[in-house]
Amino acid sequence: MALFITLDNVYELYNLDPSKKTEGIIVLNQQNDPKKKYTTHSRLFEGLLLGFMVKGSMKSQIHFLEYELNAGDIAILQPQLMIDTKSLSEDAEIVTIGLSLDFITEFPILREFVMNNQIRWQPIIRLQPEDIKLQNELLTLIQNFYHKKPSPNKAQMLKHLVMVLISMISEVYSNLPNSKSFVKNRTHEIIDDFYLLISKHANQQRSVAFYAEKLHLTPQYLSTFLKQKTGKSALQWIDHITILHAKTLLKSSNFSIKEISNALHFEETSVFSRYFRRIAGVSPKTYRNE
């Protein structure tokens, strides 16, 4: 589902057992299931997301760029980065750990994670071969603790187990070449700045010229650049984020379609409905009722 996912709404959206809800953390074990349509829509998560490829492989677009994950790989997604799952192997199995913003603020190492440009532009890593066995044992332990019955110290124990994993991941980054002096290049800067702009303004501004002017680029250059680097033009990304906003409102609010149309600054509800159908392939009403 193309939704902005939080720890409050994830249980409803993914039909999870609410009795397992633990403050600040969500743990999912997901296997390839065509019925769940993992490849259909984009997702944004409010906090830090760690994805551990246990089996098989997956192709994903993370923050505009495409990556392939194979068994043993780890994906680290900083808060509110967009992920599109392009394909999954039949035997794909992923353990995902989501950490809330409140969780992040408790640990200095996590605050560094969410601000680290190297992690943003190198989100796929793997541990040393001798550490992968420890990683898998920790993942099993974390899942077992997550699914045990509630207790006063459950959340605290989970936090410490997860922090061991994150410390192992952090060690990998610290040993990478130039990890201490990573500097965004011009490609990174344009993509980052464009992403921030459309995340903030796409519910009001759908003109490529608006974003090009903010970035001090010509509309043609911006579109060509994005098409070459990300596979989508500027207008396609603007439409993508606008529809993401619309789908989120349709699924997670009681606003009428007219109210959503107004919130997204369409001049008429009929214009919004035609726009939504053109991009999403179904009407807003049909999408809401799916």
N, C-alpha and C positions, 0 to 999 in steps of 0.2 A: 504494500500500500504506500502511496506517495504521501506520507504523513510526517509531521514533526512529532517525533516520538519522545515521550518523557517517562520517568519512572511511575508517574501517576496513571498514564493512559495505556502503557504497554500491555498490562494484564488483560484489559478489555480488547485491545486491537489484535492481540495474538491468541486470544482465548486461553489464557493461562490460569492456573489455579491461584486465586487471590490469597489462599491460606499460606502460600510460600513467600508472600511479600516480605521483604527484609529492607529495613531503612538504608537508603543510599546505594543499593546494589541490586542488579538483576543478572541471573545466570541462565543462559539458554543452551540447550543442546539441539541443534537443528540438522536434519538430514534432508537430502534432496527429495522433494515431494511435489510433483507437477500440479497437484491441486492447490498448493499454497502460493503459486505464481510468484516465486521469489524474483523472477527476471522481469516482471511486468512494470514495476514502478520504482521511483527513487525514494530514498529514505534519509531523514536527518534525525540525529539523536542529540538531545540537549547537553549531554555530558561527554565523558571519555568512553570510547568503545574499543574493546580489545577482542579481536577475532582470531581464534586458533584453528587452523586447518588440520583437523585430525586425520581425515582420509580424503582421497580423491583430489579434485582440483576445482578452481573457480576463476572465472575472468570477471573483473569488476572495474568500474570507473570510479576513482576516488578523487574528489576535488579536481575534476575536469580531465584527469589523466588516467589511462588504462593500465591495469596491472594483472598479472596472472599469479594466483596463489596455488601452491602445491602442498601436499602433506608435509607438515613440519613448519610451514610458514606462519608468521604472525602478522596481522594487520592492526596498526594502531591509528585510530581515527580521533583526532582532536575534536572538541565540541563543535557541533553544528556544521561539520563537513558533510557534503553530499556524497552518498554512495549509490551507485547503480550496479546491480548484479546483472552481468551480461549473459553468463552461462555457468552451469554447474555440471560436473560429471555425475553419472548415475550413482556412483558410490560416495558422493560428497557428504562429509560430516564436519560440522563446524561447531565449536564451543565458543559462545559469545558472552563476554562479561561487560556489562554497562555500569558505569559509575556516575552518580549524580554530581552536580556542581558543588553541593554541600560536602559530599565525600571528598572531592578534590581539594577543597580549601583546608581540610584537616592535615594534609601532608605536603610539606615543601617540595618533595620530589615530583608530586603530581602537578603542582603549580608550574614547575619548570617544563613538564611534559606539554602542557597546553599552550605554552608560549614558544616552544622550540621549533624554529623554522626547518631544521634538518628533519625532524619527525614529520612535519607537514609535507615535505617534498620527498621523503624517503620512508613512506609509511609501511613498507613490507620488509620484514627482517626474519631471520631465523637464529635460534641459539646455536652454540657450538654442539657438535654431535654428542659429546659426553653429557651435555646438559638437557638434551631433548627428553631423555628418559625421566629426569627429575621434573621437567615441565609437565609431562603427561601424568605423572603421579600426583603432582600438585593440582592439576585440573580435575582429576578424579576426586581428590580430597575436597576441593572447593565445591564441586557438584554435590557430594554427599552431605557436606555441612549445610549447603543451601536448601536441600530437600529434607533435612531432619526437622522434627517438630520444633515449634518456637520455644525459645528459652531466653532468659534474661541476658545471656552473654553471646547469643548466636551471632548477632551483627558484628560485635567486636572481634570475635574469633575469625569470622569471614574476612574482615578488613585486614587483619594481620596476614592471613594466608595470601590474599590478593596482593598485598604489598611485597611479599617475597617474590612473586612472579614479576611484578613491575620492576623491582630492583634488578632482577636477572635481565630484563629487557633493557633497562637503563645502562647496564654494564656493556651490552652489545653496542649501543650507540656511542658510548664513551671510547670504545676501542676502534671505531670506524675511522678511516683516513679523513683528516680535516674536520673531524666532528666538532672540534673546539672553535674553528674559525669559519663555520659554514655561513655563507652570505648569499642571500637571494640574488639570482641573476635577473636580467630585464624580463625574461619570459615569466619567471615566478612573480615578479612585481605586478606585471600587467594582469595576469590571471587572478592573483590575490585581490588587487584593487577592484577589478571588474566584479568579482564574486561578492565582495563587500557591498558594492554599489547596488547590484541587482537584488541582493538579499534585503537591502533596506528600501529600495525604491520600486521594485517590480510591481508592487500592488498599486502603484500610481502612474509610473512612467514606462511606456512600452516602445519608446522611440530609440533606435540605435544612436541617433544623433545626440540625444541627451547624455548617454553614457560615454560616447566618444569625446564630447566636449569636456566632461568631467575628468577624463583621462588625458586630455590634451592630444588627442589623436583624431585622424579623420575617420568617419564612419566606415569607409571602404577598407582602410587599413585595419581597423579593429575587427571587422568581420572576417577579413582574409586571414589575419593573424590567428584568431580563435579557431577558424575552420582548420587551419594547418596544424595547430598545436593540440586541439581537443576533439576534432571531428564534428563540431557543431559551430554554426555561424553565431554572431552576436544575437541576431533576432531569434534563432532557435533556442539559445540559452534563456533569453528574456521570456519567451513563451513557456519554456520548461519550468522556470521558477514561478511564473504567474499561475500556471496550472497547478503547481505544487501548493501554492497558497490556497487556491480555490478548492482543491481536493481536501486539504486539511480542514477548511471551514465546513465543507459539506459533510465530512465524516465526524468531526469532533465538536460541532456546535449545533444549536437549534435555530440558527438564523435561516430565514426564508431565502430562496434563490434570489429574490429581488434584493434583499438586504446584502447578500454576498456580492451581487453585481455592483451595488452602490459602494460597498467597502473596497472593491477592486477598481473603482472609478471607471466603470463602463457607463456610456451615456444612456443605454437602454438595456433592460433585462434580455430582450430578444438578441441584441448584439452579443452579450455575454454568452448566452446559450449557444449561438452559432459558433462563436470562438471556441468555447469549451468542446463542443462536438467535433470541430475540425481538428483540434489538437489531441483530445483524449479518445475520440472515436465513439463516444456515447454522450447522451445528454446529461446535464447536471443531475436531473431527477433520477435517471437510471443509475448513474454512478452512486448516488446517495443510498439507493435502495438495494444495491448489489450485496 
